[in-house]
Structure formats: C-alpha cells, structure tokens
Amino acid sequence: MGKLNIKIAFLLLLVNFAYKSSAQNNIVLGTESLLVKTNTSTVLTGETLYYQLFCLNKTNVFSDISEIAYIEVINNKKESVFKNKISLKNGIGSGDYFIPTTLPTGNYKLIAYTSWMLNNSQNNFFEKDFTIINPFQERINMTIDTTSKKPDVYKNLSNNILLSLNKEKYSKREKATLVIPKILDRGNYFLNIRKIDFMSTNTNSETISTDLNLKQEIKVLPETRGEIITGYITPKAANSNLDSKIVTLSVPGKNFIFKTTKTDNSGKFVFLIDKQTSTSDCYVQLSEPDKENYAITIDKTPSPDLSNLIFSNKTSISGKNLKAIQERSLATQIENVYFSEKKDSIIEAAYTDFFFQPTEKKYNLYDFERFRTFKETIIEIVIELNFKDYNQIPALYLSDSKYNIIQSPEPCLVLVDGLQIQDINALLNYNAYQIQSISVVNRPYCYGPKIFNGIVSVITKNNDFATVYTDKNIFKTTILRPEPAKDYFEPKYDTSNTLNRIPDYRYQLLWKPNIIFENSDMKIPFYTSDISGDYEIILEGITNEGKYVRFYKTFKTE
C-alpha cells in the first residue's frame, strides 16, 4: 500500500510539472496589446475622462495573460501626471480620470500597457492623443481660426438601425430608452452618450503596439494572477547573508492582505497580490531574529520608455468655439458644486476569507465579559494563548495537547488587522475595548516559505491599529492599487424627488463600460439633462471572435 501511494504521488508530481511547463511555454510564446477607447478627445478642467481597455492577443481575441494594466497621462514635457492600475477580467477593464485645475491647456498622451508588454522590443504601449482645456488659465496657446468650419464628426459614421430610441426628440429631463436587439454579436462593449462637441482634436490619433517580438531576456514578470510587488533587502553590516530571508507584506484593513515570501541570494523578493482591496498603505518587514540588520526597499512600478513620444506644439481651437468652451466650463462648475448629490458609487471588493480560515477558533469579545487590556483578555478568555519570553522578549505561544506547541523554540504568527506584530510589548496593554475579535489556530501552519507555530489574528473595531503602531524595523510605504469598480451616477427623475430642485447640466448623459451581450435584446434607459442640443450615442466593442464594431446614432434635446 505504501509503494502504491508513492507511485501515485510521483505521477501527480510529473503531471503537475508538465502542466506548469506547458503553461510557462504558453506565456512565453503568447503576446498581447492594449486598445483604449475614451468618451471624448477634448476634455475641460473639472470634467472626467472615461476610458475602456481591451487587452488583446495577436489574433485580436481577448488576452488571458495579464490581469493588471497600467494607464498614464503624459504631458508635452514627457512627464507622467497621472498613473493608475486597472484590473483586467478576461481582457477587459475600465476607469476614469478627473481633470484637476493644476493641468494647463495643452496636448497630452494617454498611454496604456501591461507588464508583459514592456518586454517587447519597441512600441511597447498604446498611445492616444487628447487635449485638455483649462479655462481658468490666463493665457491659452490657441490658434484662432475665424474661418474654420465645424469638423465633420459624422465622417465614416452613419446612423445604424441596430440602435433604436423610443423617440427622436426629447424634452429636458425626459426618460429615453435605447434598445439594442439581440442580433448584436456576442462580445464586450461600452456605451457613450454625450452632447455632440465640435471641438474635435486628435479624434483618431491612436497608436497600438504591433511589434510583438520579445527581447531575449525577460526583465518584467507578467502579472498573470494579480499584482506583483518586488523589492530587495540590503545589509547594514558587511558579510551579512541575504539568501532565504523571510519577508512579509501586510495591507491592513477589514479585508486585509498578508503575504510571505523569501529572498534569493541577492536579497531580492517578489510578492503576488491576488486579492482586491482599495487600501494602498503597505507594511513590509523581515520575519527574522536579526531583522534590525537589514534595510528594505520596494521597487517602483514598471514604466515604458517615453523618449520617442511626439507632441504637437500648438493646441488648435477655432475662435468660434470660445463661447462653447465658456458655456461648457460653466456647466461643469455647476455640476461640481452639486457633486455630493450626484456621487458615483464604488463597488466594494468581494470579501474573501483570510488565508487561515476556516481552521481557526474565533472569540468574538462581545460575547464575553470585557477586560481592560489585551493581556487580561488573553488570560481570562483565550485559553489557548500563553505568554513566554523568547530571547528575553515577551512572546505569545499557543498550547495544544496534541502538538505541544508551547515547547516550540519560536513564537506564533501574530496579526492585528493583518499587520504582523513582532514586538508583543506594544500589544499587551492595548485597550481591549477597541478589539472586536481574536482568532487562533493552535497548530503548526505552513504559509508560503515558512511554518508558523500557530496563528493569532486580532481584529479591532475600526481596523486602525496600524495607524497607532510604530516599529522602526517595519518599512511603510504606499503602493499603487487597482482602481475600484464604480457604478456611475444616473439620475432617475421618475422615482426621485430630491433631484427636482438641483440643476442638471450634464454634457455626458451616460457612460456604461463592460457591457456583455449574450444574444438577447437589451433596453438601456437614461435621462436627458437641462442642456438642449444634439447628442450622440456611440456603442463600441470587440466581439468574441476579435472583430471591432462601432454603432452610432443621434437625437435632440429641446
């Protein structure tokens, strides 16, 4: 029986090795590019630029390599003025950028890339030109053309019967219903409904990476399962060992992240974050007895070479557009005044179990008589926990008759809101009335490269222990986190009376990204605003077969 088990284990090991080798070959041979579409190519200070990302492979089908994309706004000095991470799900992502008053009028680039794309030999990112107009700027570099005509925004576009409205003309604040029939091919789309803007600049100026030849050396890891955070340790004394040092990363909070890894022989380490939270505060530390002998550095997120970007020297805006700019700027200012009544809703990341669940025993302190300090609470309530000095320093130990952990030479892993605590003195006299629960795993627990002698996880009421805890051996930083998903504000005048007395000066009536069609009719309602004029409906997307499609329709508001 023992030999049979050994044979089965060996076969499973071979299968696992073959699978990993195949997966790695697919990644190395695979290539991808990004296509980004925005709601407009001319945006004013105080407005929001919305964008939809499509991550595609060499056959223009949605890529399954990267789960993270990067998007940046670059000014004409080739400086990044905005950078964000975008989560990709099945090759699809979306986000937005509120244009601050600090940006001057000028031509800008929107670039996008994945870590994997940075290994391409050249043209390793998507780029798109767009213009920012800052009406508050005293001097705007404009080419005033009094003879210019309205640009032909309808060029290469025609009304398509695929998109249908219940009416062709609407009054202000009237409900409209857009119908998209089921004949639309399956795929992923976005819907853009906004006032027609005759300040058209750089509308079709897009550059997609087409050179998909990889360098011989892969320098940037593909983020195939989530975010990758890298760094390294450096010794404070000569002849210090850098190899196989345990490093932990904590992103504290209600839905905290805790990761462990170990260094290579040069002191480098890599963390994989596969959990979504909006928190950017990050704490990295060595889980070693000699942790004070090393310094920790986190690498910057990767960026492409911007040296070959080319910008136009002037922002050409017709003199006939100056009044339109003033009106649109005034409308934007009014909308921003009432922002608190028209907020977008952030879609909270789904709660996921902590890595040690469901093996823990949880003590909800509200079910017990409360004691003043953490130490008193442990003594009176959490029977598995004990105190014992470790290297002449107080430490927590978990006792269990089966494993006899209390006699182990090392203490257990202690987490408070996900932050590893190695100096228990800071916790002993902590106000226990601020603690919500204490969970314990009273047995050896293997997590990453280390076996911990049990786990103690303390959750505070406000998940804010990290803000009051200090440890000189902990490296605190902020890391770029993926932009949270949002439900963009849509007024509903037939169900809400609170908006009746609030001005509605929206030029952007609707932005709906990540629409998935599954061969069924779809009705999308929206409301017109207090701004009369001509509006356009643009439905764009990519089918599951890799075909790019765009449908266009107009209507009036009077």
Secondary structure, 3 states (H helix, E strand, C coil): CHHHHHHHHHHHHHHHHHHHHHHHHHHHHCCEEEEEEECCCEEECCCEEEEEEEEEECCCCECCCCCEEEEEEECCCCCEEEEEEEECECCEEEEEEECCCCCCCEEEEEEEECCHHHHECCCCCEEEEEEEECCCCCCCCECCCCCCCCCCCCCCCCECCCCEECCCEECCCCEEEEEECCCCCCEEEEEEEEECCCCCCCCCCEECCCCCCECCCCCCCCCCCCEEEEEEEEECCCCCCCCCCEEEEEECCCCCEEEEEECCCCCEEEEEECCCCCCCEEEEEECCCCHHHEEEEECCCCCCCCCCCCCCCCECCCHHHHHHHHHHHHHHHHHHHCHHHCCCEECCCCCCCCCCCCCCEEEEHHHCCCCCEHHHHHHHCCCCEEEEEECCEEEEEECCCCCCHHHCCCCCEEEECCEECCCCHHHHCCEHHHEEEEEEECCCEEECCEEECCEEEEEECCCCHHHCCCCCCCEEEECCCECCCEECCCCCCCCCCCCCCCCCCCCEEEEEEEEEECCCCEEEEEECCCCCEEEEEEEEEEECCCCEEEEEEEEEEC
